[in-house]
Amino acid sequence: MQLVRAFTAAGYPLDVDAWLRAYFAAGGTFRHGESVQKLVGEMKKGVKHRVRDRYRTNIVEILRDRVTAKA
């Protein structure tokens, strides 16, 4: 959930299909795909989920740096 919020804040669209593709590309299972779909759908509707922060505020930048370093 926090990653979805972070990427959305960084300008990425809150699109169910895009998030499902990313989830499965990262090794996600079909078992939890429905949960991802439900979460993104709820976030699009404006549902506020209360979760404790687990990542740094600059997590998107950190992930971008790691991807470019491997390329």
Secondary structure as UniProt FT lines:
FT   HELIX           2..9
FT   TURN            10..11
FT   HELIX           16..25
FT   TURN            26..27
FT   HELIX           30..45
FT   TURN            57..58
FT   HELIX           59..70
//
